[in-house]
């Protein structure tokens, strides 16, 4: 069973058409939930960290929210340059091994002009 | 630049050859991580260093994989007797102080192809 599940796997939007990406997790003892953006041939680029349910963070057209079992990445009025794969990752657990990131498979977002 | 730097960007090797991948973390970052990313998948944890100490190598797929960070800065991931299933992008990440809750900043990876 996957510990981090992202949906949808792929999403096509028209420029200006707002939508949301979902990241659900089954781990216990969440320490932090991270959103990254990854462009083809590049490494993941850090976007947000969320630590507790109810927390929200915004950056330009992106807003990330967190509940007890999932996070949403809302994209408002997207532009073609927002096209990328969006990755969700969690740090979880107690003790000395809660530093590693467990990633979902990502959502491939395409924004058409 | 101020980011994580990885070299080479691309590496092609024949099955059975040894390869070495280099990572230059952000200056002053204590924690360094290696991840493996297969096509269409998210990165998967391989190993973690805090300064020069390798505190976790639980994600290394086999004893053919070896990582070091002798002076607490640059790190090298070595793969011996490469196999076709080793083909993937190898990502390095670093974070400032202790590892917990800190965002990890990634390099652009080394794309390894084993023929």
Interface residues (C-beta under 8 A of the other chain):
Chain A: X4 X31 X32 X34 X36 X41 X42 X43 X44 X45 X46 X49 X51 X87 X89 X91 X96 X97 X98 X99 X100 X101 X102 X103 X104 X105 X106
Chain B: X4 X6 X31 X33 X35 X40 X41 X42 X43 X44 X45 X48 X55 X56 X58 X59 X91 X93 X99 X100 X101 X103 X104 X105 X106 X107 X108 X109
